[in-house]
Every structure is written in C-alpha cells, then in structure tokens.
Amino acid sequence: MTLFAPTNQAFQRYTGEMDDSLVLFHISNLATTLTNLDYSISSELDGNPPLWITRRRDSMHDDIYVNNAKVDITRTYQATNRNGKQQVLHVIDQVLQPLLPLGQSSVGTTVYNPNAYQFLEHSDLFDIGQHRLRSFRQKVNQIPKKDVFDADGRHTFFIPVDEGFKPTTRSDLIDGKVVDGHVIPHHVLFTQATPDGEEFKSMAFSDNVKVIISFTSTPNGKNDITYVKSNTVAGDAKHSRGVVLADIVRANIPVKNGVVHLIQRPLMVVDTTVVDFLKEKEDGPLCKFYEVIMDLGEHNQFLNELTLAKDITLFAPSNEAWNEPNVQNIIRNHQKLKDILNLHLVRERLPLDAIIHNNMNQIYQAPTALQRKYLYFNVINHQNNLTLTVEGGGVNATVTQTNIAATNGFVHIIDRVLGIPYTTVFEKMKTDPMLNITYNMGKRQMFNQQLKEMEHRFTYFVPRDHAWLKFQIRHPTAYKALFREDFGYYTKQILERHVIRSERSYTVSDLKLLANETHPFVLPTTRDPLRLRVKESDKNYYVEWNGHWIHVFRPDVECTNGIIHVIDEPFVLESDIHVTGGVTRSAYTFPLITPFIIAIILNN
C-alpha cells in the first residue's frame, strides 16, 4: 500500500467531514515511491477515483503534489509488513478532499468517480455546498458540447455557477467557442500546484480565436483569493479581445478525467462596463477602489465619467495599495482625492499591445483626465517576460494585471496609488530608470545625500538620460570630463545649479505665476541665482535659462520632500568645464556609451 498522510497542522485547517471515505481516499493498494509516481494513482475509495500527481520544477529542485497537497519529499518512509508486503508513506501538507455524493449511505446513490460531464449532469447529487450549475449545464447540452466534458484523458475544467449568469442575457453570449474556452486539455491543474501567471492554451485556440488561461492570486487579509483569467489574445466579431477575471468559488474538485474548478462567472464573456467590474463582488480585486470612489457620493463626476464614457482605460490600484498609511491620510481630503482619481483615468482604449507599440520608438506618455497630467510607461523585457510600469504624479507603479476587458474600455490593476508620493527625492533619483546619469553624477562629492533631508523642501530640475546623451554628442570631451576623478568638485557645482532648497517646493504652475515669458524669476540655488522664465505651449511646459528655452519633459514629479522637474537639457555653461591635456578612457567612473546605444536612446 501507499499512504498519503496529512500533517497535524493540515487537519487543524480541515473543516470537512472525517469518516472512512476520507481515509480510503488517502490510500492506494500499490507501494509507490516518489520516483515511481506516474501522473495518477488509484485510490481505495469507492469507484477508485484517481489521485493526480504534479511535478513542478523550479531552479532549485522539483516539487511533487498529489491533487492540491504538496508532498514533503524529505519525509517519505518505506517498510515491509509481517506478510512481506511493501508499504510507503508520504507526508503531505493538506487533507485530500474527495468528491462525495450527498447522503452516500442512502439507497440508489450510485454516482462514484464521475468524469467532468457526469459531475456537471448530476451536480445536485454531490456535496458542493450551495452552488448550482444548472445554467451552464443547460448551455452545454443545448449547443451541444457534452463531448468536451466527457472526454477521456486528463484535463482541467472551469464551470461557472448559476450566480454568474446575471444579467440573464449573459447566457445568450455563450456559444461553442466560449464553452471550449472553459477547458484546458491535457493538463490537470490544481491551484497550489500551478504557478501564478503560467499560461495554458484552452480548447478555444484556433486560427480565428485564441484563448489562453492562467491562475492569479491576490492578498485578502490573512488569506489569498485565487482567480482564473481567460485572455482572448485573438478574437472575432462575437468574442472580444481582452481578459475576463473570475473568482474561483470552489477549487480543486477531482474527477475521473481531471479536475474541476467552480468559478463565479463565465470566462470570455465581455458584457459589463468598467464600473460593473469594479462593483461586481463585495470582496473583489478592486472593491476598495470602488469604495474610495463612492466616498465622493453616488453622483460624483468621476463615477459619472466611468459610467457614461465609451472609450476609457482605468489604471486601478489593488486593494493592498489602499492600505498604505500615507494613502489613508490623503484620501480624507476630497478635493485632493478627485485629482488623484482622475490621474488614474485615460480617455482612450489602451490595451497592453497598444502601449508596447507606442513605446517602441519613444517614451510613451498618455494624457489623463487630470488636466496637464500624463502617465509615463516603461516596458521591461526580462527573459521574454514583459513587465509594464506606469508613473503618474511621481509614483512609479507596476501593472500586476493587464487587459481586463469591459464594454467601454480596459482596466489594468496596479500595485500603488498614483499621485501620492512615498519616496524622497533621493530615493526617486535612485530608482527612476530615466534619471540614471544625473544620479550617478550626484554620487560625486556626496551631492545626493542632501536629497534625503526632510527638514527642507527641494525643487530639482533633473536632466534625463536623453538630455545628457545629447550633450555627449555635442560636447564629447566635456561630457567625459564630468566623470573624471579629479573633476568631482566641478560636477557637484553644476548639479547645485539645478537644485533649490528652501522652505517650500515649486510646481511648474507655481513657477509660471512667478516667472512668465516676460518677467524672469530668480530662484536661490546653492551655487548661483537661477533666473528662469516659464511658458506653456501645446500643453507642454518650457523653462528659459541663459537665453534658451528647454522642454520640461515630466513636470511635477512629487516626492515626500520636494518636487522633481525632468528636463531635456542640462543647465551647463561652456565656462563650467575646462579640459586641459589628454583624456584617457580609464579616467572615467561612468562607462562610455556606444554609438548604437546613443542612437536607441535619442529616439526616446
């Protein structure tokens, strides 16, 4: 025999019935070591339902799962009984839960070890709580698609419960392709045994329609909520592109031909607005965002726009993002909250592939519903895994869930609330990929250290990397000198011209009021007075310094101790840099930039 033995802690978490059936589901009549475990092993429960084996490999070692329970590979025991028979015991971290018929002791209940279709057809006879599957069962029989769930082999099935068929018109949108989109063939996927985000082709993967499915988890207090998402990467007139997210309301139901997960709503079906998605579940992935919106009242302008607009993209902070203390302090100010909400809204449809395309030859910036405020995107490709980051109001957030489709646009879930700063000027400089060169220059003479101070407010005009690389092309010798060991003092002096340290910081709007096109304003830097004029043209800001107008690429990047304005040229005079004698490559602390890299960055 083989016995899969749950730990004491596993039984403490278990809330189901404990009887002979539970014990028999943990036993097989073969002695099978870890090495010899195949993709399934028969249990001793009535009907001999299989226990499904998953081997999950990572960079360090292989993990083994039986159904949804992880095997402790360091606690496997072998023995021989008095009759000479081999016995094996494997320790697991969860109690294995069989699919049992209701009132199994009653006469006439004979459905043991059902396949997915038999489970769907006779779901009322099984112990699955209050969930009912009649609506989806009716569609499967009507289309008909019985063979999809009746197929031999090992598959993963997603079945929406009756509560997910509201409004009732949703049922009309389910056709054969949609049913196929609820099945992953040739893989038995239990939630704990399947990595978050790993994508699998559904049966709805053909020339015209391509649907992939994955699991994703989000924190919810002490526990995680697991969702399944269908991503229609190629659609047609009846099947919209984009992601549909469904809560798994009953996971890991083992059946003869795989595993069934009961889900809160049908996959692939896009029939709700952005607002409908936000409020669909009281404990949904964006329920706290919806609560914040509703704090402004049921008829606030932001909610009205989400409801009535035809083409929008919402960058929605996750539930966890709203728990930050500095966020909690700000959202009590309703006027500030209105601005913050508008910073998350773009008045056009921006699916992920559109953002990637727009970001190919330049740093893509999208105007938000907050006047003169933009979102800036960065796409990081690490070993063919794309990560999208978005910055708004000085806050850099990672997009954790992309392309949730709605009838009037898209929702992307992000991990921070935009517009509420959480980093100092120093931390922002250190982590912003657009400001690397200025940050590295500031390491000289300990210049950057002052930017950590909280007793002052900083206004920092920071040349972005693109600005320095343009400067390198025009003044290659001077640029090299900035990184010479013996030139650190002069580098520090140049950066000092870019920083105002005082009792307040200045937004571009503040500066425009103080320094218009005809009357310059003098700002006291630690180096020398900074005389600026400010103008606005075609929704962009420009500052005039030393007789030259310089574009402000990203104005008003807010930090906890000041504001950064990202500019397209540095404040450098020819007299700042005197280079005498030869300059060798070994003299610089910053690596030389190749012409190829310069050409790429200058396109941004």
Secondary structure, DSSP 4 states (H G I P E B T S, - for coil): -EEEEE-HHHHHH--S--SHHHHHTTEESS---TTT--SEEE-SSTT-PEEEEEEEE-SS-EEEEETTEEEEEEEEEEEE-TTS-EEEEEEESS------BTTTTSTT----S--HHHHHHTGGGB--TT---HHHHHHHHHTT-HHHHH-SS-EEEEEE-GGG--SGGGGGG--HHHHHTTEETT----TTTS-TT--EEEEEESSS-EEEEEEEEEEETTEEEEEEEEEEEE--SSS-SEEEEEEEEEEEEEETTEEEEEESS-SS-----HHHHHHS-TTSTTHHHHHHHHTT-TT-HHHHHHHH-SSEEEEEEPTGGGGSHHHHHHTT-HHHHHHHHHHTEESS---HHHHHHHTSSS--EEEBSSTT-EEEEEEEEETTEEEEEEEETTEEEEEEEEEEEETTEEEEEESS-TTS--S-HHHHHHH-TTSHHHHHHHTGGGGGGGGG-SSSEEEEEEE-HHHHHHHHHH-HHHHHHTTBGGGHHHHHHHHHTTEEEESS---HHHHHHHS-SSS-EEEEBSSSEEEEEEEEETTEEEEEETTEEEEEEEEEEEETTEEEEEESS----GGG----S---GGGBSSPPPPHHHHHHHHT-
